[in-house]
Amino acid sequence: MRSEDTPFVGGPLDGRVLPVLTGPTGQPPKWYEVPVPDAAGGPPTVLTYRRAPAGYTKRLGIQRGWKYEYVAEGRERRTLKWPWSKPGGGTERGGGTEHGDRPSQG
């Protein structure tokens, strides 16, 4: 597997450059989580970092790689967005023409 030296910005790992394994597309993962063991033997604290562009070239604007930025609040949870779902969640029925309903003519 290939790895890429990636800088970390913010948090306890600020200023460090660590080798991060890349995926099949050659990019590091979007989120990097580091478990830190608790001294009292409790559950470990998880440091969370989000992938961000490291910078861009001056002339052509090409991306220069990746860096990880510290996210203190942790990883954001996203819900799946299916292409056939309604924008508002879709649990209540709007007055549309779904499920074979005919529009009212009046």
KEGU-17595 format. One line per 5 residues: for each residue x, y, z of N, C-alpha, C. Coordinates in pm, 1 decimal. Example, Ala and Ser with C-alpha at 12.3 -4.5 7.8 and 13.67 -1.06 7.14 Angstrom:
BEGIN
1319.0:-569.0:780.0:1230.0:-450.0:780.0:1320.0:-330.0:780.0; 1285.0:-225.0:708.0:1367.0:-106.0:714.0:1290.0:3.0:787.0
END
This chain:
BEGIN
83.7:-116.8:0.0:0.0:0.0:0.0:89.0:124.1:0.0; 40.4:226.7:-61.3:113.4:351.9:-72.6:73.3:445.1:40.8; 168.1:523.4:89.2:137.7:622.3:191.4:187.2:758.6:144.2; 129.6:862.4:205.3:163.4:999.5:169.6:189.7:1077.1:297.9; 301.4:1150.3:302.3:331.0:1232.9:419.2:234.9:1350.7:420.6
153.7:1359.1:526.2:46.4:1458.7:534.2:64.7:1543.2:659.7; 63.4:1677.6:646.0:75.7:1763.6:763.9:-56.1:1773.5:840.3; -45.5:1793.0:973.0:-161.3:1809.7:1059.8:-160.5:1951.9:1115.0; -277.3:2018.0:1112.4:-289.7:2156.8:1155.0:-390.4:2163.6:1269.5; -351.3:2224.9:1382.0:-440.6:2241.8:1496.0:-444.5:2118.6:1584.0
-492.0:2138.3:1704.2:-506.1:2027.4:1797.5:-373.2:1979.1:1851.3; -372.5:1864.4:1915.7:-250.2:1811.1:1975.6:-143.7:1769.0:1874.1; -182.1:1737.4:1751.8:-85.2:1695.4:1650.3:-38.2:1810.9:1562.3; -55.9:1935.4:1606.8:-22.1:2052.9:1526.6:126.0:2053.6:1489.8; 153.3:2071.8:1362.0:290.1:2080.4:1312.8:354.4:1947.0:1278.9
289.2:1837.1:1308.8:347.2:1705.9:1277.7:312.5:1664.5:1135.4; 401.4:1587.9:1076.6:379.1:1530.6:943.9:385.9:1379.4:960.2; 272.8:1312.8:934.2:264.9:1168.1:952.1:235.7:1099.5:818.9; 287.9:978.4:798.9:252.2:903.3:678.5:109.7:848.3:692.3; 24.7:877.7:593.6:-114.6:833.1:593.9:-135.1:744.6:471.6
-195.3:627.9:492.0:-221.1:537.9:380.4:-322.5:599.2:284.6; -299.2:583.6:156.2:-391.5:635.3:55.8:-480.6:522.8:5.5; -594.1:559.9:-47.1:-689.1:462.7:-99.3:-657.1:425.5:-242.8; -748.7:354.8:-308.3:-725.5:312.5:-446.5:-717.9:429.5:-544.9; -773.0:545.7:-508.9:-767.2:662.1:-597.6:-642.8:746.6:-572.6
-561.4:711.1:-472.8:-441.6:786.0:-442.2:-463.2:899.2:-344.5; -582.9:911.1:-287.3:-612.4:1017.1:-191.8:-619.8:960.2:-50.9; -578.7:1038.8:49.0:-596.7:993.8:187.8:-743.7:999.8:225.6; -785.8:933.3:333.7:-928.0:935.1:372.3:-974.5:1075.5:410.3; -1106.2:1100.5:399.8:-1162.1:1232.5:430.5:-1151.7:1264.6:578.9
-1161.1:1166.2:663.8:-1151.6:1184.9:808.5:-1039.0:1098.1:861.8; -963.6:1150.4:959.1:-856.3:1075.4:1023.1:-880.8:1083.0:1173.3; -900.1:969.4:1236.2:-930.8:964.4:1378.7:-816.2:896.3:1453.3; -770.5:961.7:1561.6:-660.4:910.6:1641.9:-712.8:881.0:1781.8; -721.5:753.7:1822.3:-764.8:723.8:1959.1:-649.0:745.9:2057.4
-675.9:822.5:2163.5:-576.6:848.9:2267.6:-624.4:778.9:2394.0; -545.4:683.5:2447.6:-590.9:610.0:2565.8:-600.8:700.9:2688.0; -698.9:671.5:2773.0:-720.4:747.4:2896.2:-624.5:696.7:3003.5; -564.7:789.3:3080.3:-469.0:750.8:3184.9:-536.9:674.6:3298.7; -666.6:703.6:3323.1:-738.7:637.6:3431.3:-796.8:503.2:3389.7
-776.2:463.3:3265.9:-828.2:334.5:3219.7:-967.9:340.8:3163.4; -1022.0:460.9:3144.0:-1156.1:477.3:3087.9:-1154.3:464.8:2935.7; -1263.1:502.1:2874.1:-1268.6:493.8:2728.2:-1171.1:594.4:2664.5; -1111.8:559.7:2551.8:-1014.2:648.8:2489.2:-1080.8:773.3:2429.9; -1006.6:883.3:2429.7:-1050.3:1006.7:2365.2:-1010.9:998.6:2218.4
-1100.1:1037.8:2129.9:-1073.3:1029.8:1986.2:-1051.7:1170.5:1932.0; -931.9:1194.3:1877.9:-901.0:1320.6:1811.7:-942.9:1307.4:1665.8; -1016.3:1405.6:1614.9:-1071.5:1396.9:1480.6:-1012.0:1506.2:1392.5; -968.4:1466.1:1273.6:-912.4:1558.4:1175.8:-984.8:1541.1:1043.3; -1012.8:1653.6:975.2:-1080.9:1653.0:845.8:-980.5:1689.4:736.3
-986.7:1620.1:624.2:-898.3:1646.9:511.8:-936.0:1778.6:444.5; -835.2:1859.7:409.2:-856.3:1987.1:341.1:-743.5:2005.3:239.7; -765.9:2084.5:135.3:-658.2:2110.2:39.6:-542.7:2184.3:108.1; -419.1:2144.6:76.8:-301.9:2206.0:138.9:-270.0:2341.2:77.1; -312.4:2365.4:-41.6:-284.8:2492.2:-109.0:-298.2:2474.0:-259.1
-278.6:2582.0:-330.4:-292.0:2579.7:-475.6:-171.6:2650.4:-537.7; -136.1:2609.3:-658.8:-26.7:2675.2:-728.2:-70.2:2814.3:-770.4; 26.5:2902.2:-785.7:-3.8:3041.4:-814.4:-55.8:3060.7:-956.6; 8.0:2996.4:-1049.8:-20.8:3025.7:-1189.8:-144.0:2954.3:-1243.6; -153.1:2825.0:-1221.6:-263.1:2747.4:-1279.8:-372.4:2712.3:-1180.4
-348.1:2731.1:-1052.4:-448.6:2699.2:-952.2:-465.7:2550.5:-927.2; -359.7:2472.6:-950.8:-365.1:2328.1:-929.4:-341.9:2299.5:-781.4; -415.4:2204.4:-728.8:-404.9:2170.5:-587.0:-270.1:2107.6:-556.1; -212.3:2143.8:-440.1:-78.7:2097.3:-402.2:-79.3:1982.0:-302.9; -183.4:1911.4:-288.0:-188.7:1800.3:-193.9:-291.6:1824.9:-85.2
-276.8:1748.5:24.4:-376.5:1752.2:130.9:-310.9:1782.4:264.0; -391.3:1832.0:358.4:-353.6:1847.7:497.7:-474.7:1808.4:580.7; -451.8:1782.2:708.4:-561.4:1749.9:799.1:-578.0:1863.5:899.2; -702.3:1911.7:915.6:-734.9:2018.0:1009.6:-812.5:1959.6:1126.4; -779.2:2004.0:1246.9:-841.0:1953.0:1369.1:-986.2:1999.8:1380.0
-1076.0:1908.1:1416.2:-1217.2:1938.9:1438.6:-1247.1:1900.8:1583.4; -1264.0:2003.1:1668.2:-1281.5:1978.9:1812.1:-1413.8:1910.5:1844.4; -1520.3:1942.0:1769.7:-1652.1:1885.8:1800.2:-1670.5:1742.7:1751.9; -1574.5:1688.5:1682.1:-1581.6:1549.7:1637.3:-1635.8:1538.4:1496.1; -1650.4:1417.2:1453.5:-1694.5:1388.7:1317.6:-1842.3:1417.2:1302.7
-1877.8:1485.9:1195.0:-2018.0:1517.4:1170.1:-2087.8:1395.9:1110.6; -2206.2:1370.5:1156.2:-2285.4:1257.9:1106.6:-2376.1:1308.1:996.5; -2371.5:1240.4:885.7:-2454.9:1279.0:772.0:-2559.9:1173.3:748.1; -2674.6:1215.3:696.0:-2778.1:1121.0:658.4:-2765.7:1093.5:509.3; -2809.1:978.7:469.4:-2804.0:945.1:327.6:-2904.4:1028.2:249.5
-2863.8:1072.7:133.8:-2952.4:1151.1:47.9:-2973.3:1071.5:-80.8; -3086.9:1009.2:-89.5:-3118.8:931.3:-207.3:-3176.7:1022.3:-314.7; -3150.7:996.4:-440.5:-3199.0:1084.6:-546.1:-3351.2:1088.2:-557.3; -3419.2:984.6:-508.8:-3564.7:981.1:-522.9:-3636.2:1033.3:-397.6; -3561.3:1077.6:-297.3:-3623.0:1129.4:-175.0:-3666.5:1274.5:-193.4
-3765.1:1313.6:-114.1:-3810.0:1451.9:-116.2:-3711.1:1538.8:-39.6; -3702.3:1666.7:-70.8:-3607.8:1753.5:-0.7:-3635.5:1768.9:147.5; -3761.3:1766.7:191.2:-3794.1:1789.9:331.9:-3803.1:1664.6:414.9; -3767.0:1551.8:365.8:-3779.8:1427.1:441.1:-3887.3:1338.5:381.9; -3995.5:1398.8:333.5:-4094.8:1326.5:257.3:-4190.5:1241.2:335.3
-4212.1:1263.9:464.9:-4305.0:1178.7:538.0:-4449.2:1223.6:521.2; -4471.4:1353.7:506.5:-4608.5:1400.7:488.0:-4637.3:1414.0:338.9; -4763.0:1399.1:304.2:-4801.1:1404.3:163.1:-4828.4:1547.1:121.6; -4757.4:1587.2:18.6:-4785.4:1716.7:-41.6:-4893.4:1698.6:-146.0; -4944.6:1803.7:-200.5:-5053.6:1794.3:-296.9:-5006.1:1767.6:-438.2
-4903.8:1687.2:-456.8:-4847.7:1661.9:-589.5:-4915.8:1548.3:-661.3; -4853.2:1503.2:-765.3:-4908.9:1395.5:-846.3:-4830.0:1267.7:-825.8; -4803.5:1232.5:-702.4:-4729.0:1110.0:-677.4:-4824.7:993.5:-654.0; -4777.1:874.9:-671.3:-4851.8:751.1:-649.9:-4978.0:742.9:-736.4; -4972.1:795.1:-856.2:-5084.6:780.7:-947.0:-5197.8:878.7:-926.6
-5185.1:975.4:-839.2:-5289.3:1075.1:-820.0:-5298.6:1164.3:-943.4; -5418.4:1201.0:-975.7:-5437.1:1293.0:-1087.7:-5448.7:1434.5:-1035.5; -5392.4:1530.0:-1105.8:-5406.3:1669.0:-1060.0:-5550.2:1713.4:-1067.8; -5588.9:1797.9:-973.4:-5727.2:1845.2:-971.6:-5749.6:1943.2:-1085.8; -5862.7:1925.0:-1152.8:-5896.3:2014.4:-1264.4:-6016.0:2096.2:-1222.0
-6001.2:2225.5:-1227.6:-6113.9:2299.7:-1177.5:-6132.5:2432.0:-1230.4
END
